[in-house]
C-alpha cells in the first residue's frame, strides 16, 4: 500500500467517535462488559518523529483520542523500558537497568518475577492475554528459544537477534523460521497474527503488540529495513539540524562523552541521514498495522469497547549531541516517546501537556482492566487526565545507564539518576564503582536543546538546592513516594532561545498548532 492509498483507506474511519462517558475510562471494572485493551509499542520511535507522516495513526489515533505531548520513558533503552511496562516499576525496583548485564543487572536473563507482571494481573482479572513481537533483549538465546513466560495465553516472541527478514520466533512453543519473502516481513507478520488473535478472542483481551519498527535491523545494525513497498519513499527527506546537531561545545558534558564522542565526520552525518530516512519509511509498516487493526475492530463491532494505545519504548538520536544513532542517555531526544490513547469515554482530537511516563501507562492498563497488581506501582493511572485538567505531578525521576551510543559499542561507563520538572532537569552521575563523578543541570525553558549544563551557576543554586534532596529521595522511591505534586521554585529569568528554534509547550496545546520543544523546520541538508 502506498502513501496515497493508505490515506484514502483511513478516511473511511474519520467519523468514528465513541459516545461512552468518561466514567467508563475512570473505572473500567464497573462496565457491564470489560473493555479490550491493545498496546501497540514501536521500538526506538522518538516523539519528534512526526506522527503526521503516519496517516493511520494521525487519523485513527490522534484524531480520535488524546495525545500526550510530554510523554517519557523513565529509563530510555529497550529492555529496561519494557521491563518497567511489565512491572509498573522503576529500574531500581524491578532490577533491570539495561539491555544486558553490566555492573547492574540487565537483559532477559536478569529479569526476575516474570510470574508477577501485567500479563498475570490482567489474566487474573479475566482477560485473555497475548504478546506478539519483541519481548526483552536477550530472550530466545539457547534454551530460552522455546521458553514462554507465565500468564500469556498466546505467545509469539521474536528470538534474538531481531531482524526484519530471516528471523525466528517462538510461536506458542514451536520455533518458526521466516525467510526473505515479502510476506515474511516481520512487521506484517506481527500485524497478521494480531488480527488473527483478535478474531479468535471470545473474551476480553489484553494484547501487547511489539513489532521492531523502526529499530535498527541486522546485519546492517545501524539502520532499519523498510518493507519493499515503502523503500525510497523518503529518499529525499531532509535530516533536521537543530542547534544541538553535532554539538560543537562539549565542555559541559559528562567526562565519558567528552572523551569518546568527537565531532561527527561526514561518514557519521551520512549515517544519521540514512537512519533518519529509513526510520521514516520503516515506521509506515507499523502505521499500516494500526489501520488494519482498527479496521478489523470496526468490522467486528468491537471498536467501541476497546482501548488502543500507541507508544514506543524509548526515543532516539539522529545527530543531536554528536550522536548519529543511539539512545540510553538523559537528553530529550532519548527520553521523549509518542503516546496516544483512544477508547470508551476518551475525547477525540485532544492533547494533554502533563508530564506522563511508561509507568503511568502500566497503571492505566491495570485500572482499565479492573486488575489487582502484584507489585507496588510507581506510576499512576492516566484516566483522570482523559477528562481534562487535573492536579498532576510537577516532577519525576529519570534513571538509566551512561552508555556510549556509537557503532554498536555498549560499554557502560556508569549510571545516572535525574529529576525532571516542566522547566528543569538535574542529574547526578556515578561511575561503575558507584562513585559520584559529576552533575548536569539544564534550564529547559531557556535551553530546550540542552546545549549548556549549568550545575555550578550561582543563579541556579537556590533551585538546585531544592532539587538535590528531591532526587536523593526519588532515587530509592516506591509507589506513592515516587509522586511529586508540590510546586517547584523557579530560577531567575535567563536568556531565552531565539523564536525560530521552537518553544516549550507548558500549557494545553491545540494539536494543529502544536510545536514540540525539539521540533523546527528542517534545515537545508548540506552534504
Protein Blocks (a to p, Z undefined) as FASTA:
>chain_A
ZZklmmmmmmmmmmgccfbdfklmmmmmlpmbacdddddddehiafklcfklmmklmmmm
mmmmccdfbbcdfbdcfklmmmmmmnopafklnopabfbdcfbgedjklpghilbcfklm
mmmnopacddedjfdehihpajlmmgccehiabacdddddddfbhpaddeehiacdddfb
fklpmklmmmmmmmmmmmmpcbdcddddddfbfcdcdfblmbccddfklgoklmmbccdd
dfkgoifblmlpcfklmmmmccddfklmmmmmmmmmmmmmmmmmmmmmmmmmmmmmmmno
pmmmcccddddfbdcdehiahiabachiacfklmpccdddedehiaghiacfbdcdfklm
mmmmmmmnopacfbdcfbdcfklmmnoccdddfbdcddddddddeehiacdfbdcddddd
fkbccdddddfkopafbdcdddfklmmnopaccfkbmklmmmmmmmmmmmmmmmmgghjl
lpcfbdcddddddddddfklopadfbdcdfklpccfkbccdddddZZ
